[in-house]
């Protein structure tokens, strides 16, 4: 299992703490230090939808020029997230080759830990 997020993100910390408590093996990847490729971000976006992956409530989003926030297509969203990894909602949990979860809700926790 791979977890992508930011090491100083509270939600990522909650997820890793829960996984540690359940003795689940995972690899944590800080997206600022190990930026995912566009292809990888594109696969995640296809799996969960760009609307679920793109964090439009983040400081990074608010600091983008208005022209970059207009007419968001899936391709444009993936390009923005590749250029600004902090625009991705966190954590992104990849369990196996096809299962992708975003965030750390009770539903995600239950799905990841089963």
Secondary structure, DSSP 8 states (H G I E B T S, - for coil): -EEEE-TT-HHHHHHHHHHHHTT---EEEETTTS---HHHHHHHHHHH-HHHHB-TTSHHHHTS-HHHHSS--HHHHHHHHHH-GGGB-S-EEEETTTEEEES--HHHHHHHH-
